[in-house]
């Protein structure tokens, strides 16, 4: 995925994750409710110059359509060009061990991890990959719980919270431009309606970019 062009209010979280990933054998998790910008933060990290310098190979895999542990293993295998085969998880690990320094982002990992019937197998697969010393592992998940069987790097990044009002306002301005004098109050209302959630702010700002701030407020009332 491309470098996020609109990215505000996550500087402290970015620095925490960077510090972890620039160490050895990093294992980090970006947690939080839906719409908090976990994926955007992960992509900003993946494109950071320090990460590019440390990890010649950088991989981003969406797990959103992987509903089971088998789906997850297949999805990772396909990404690396490995045909489905018995003992696929071990073949993936051997592939990673040959790659040298690399970073792997597993986005939306909650999809295969949340169902209890698949959780242990998902955690076992993560544990196998985490045994690769040259691999940095970064996951994004809804919620506030990290998968077991992995020694996650300290300090833990707290679950993401809503943005500051200033950062949320900047998202609106980047997407929909500065409001006219008559729309200033409408922008304030949209900021409140968005709950300072990055996804909600982006969706509202995109509507405001062609309908205007006041019309967008009317739509959401």
Secondary structure, 3 states (H helix, E strand, C coil): CCCCCCCCCCHHHHHHHHHHHCCCCCEEEEEECCCCCHHHHHHHHHCCHHHHHHCCEEEEEECCCCCCHHHHHHHHHHHCCCCCCCCHHHHHHHHHHHHCCEEEEEECCHHHHHCHHHHHHHHHHHHHHHCCCCEEEEEEEEECCCCCCCCCCCCCCCCCCCCCHHHHHHHHHHHHCCCCHHHHHHHHHHHHHHCCCHHHHHHHHHHHHHHCHHHHHHHHC
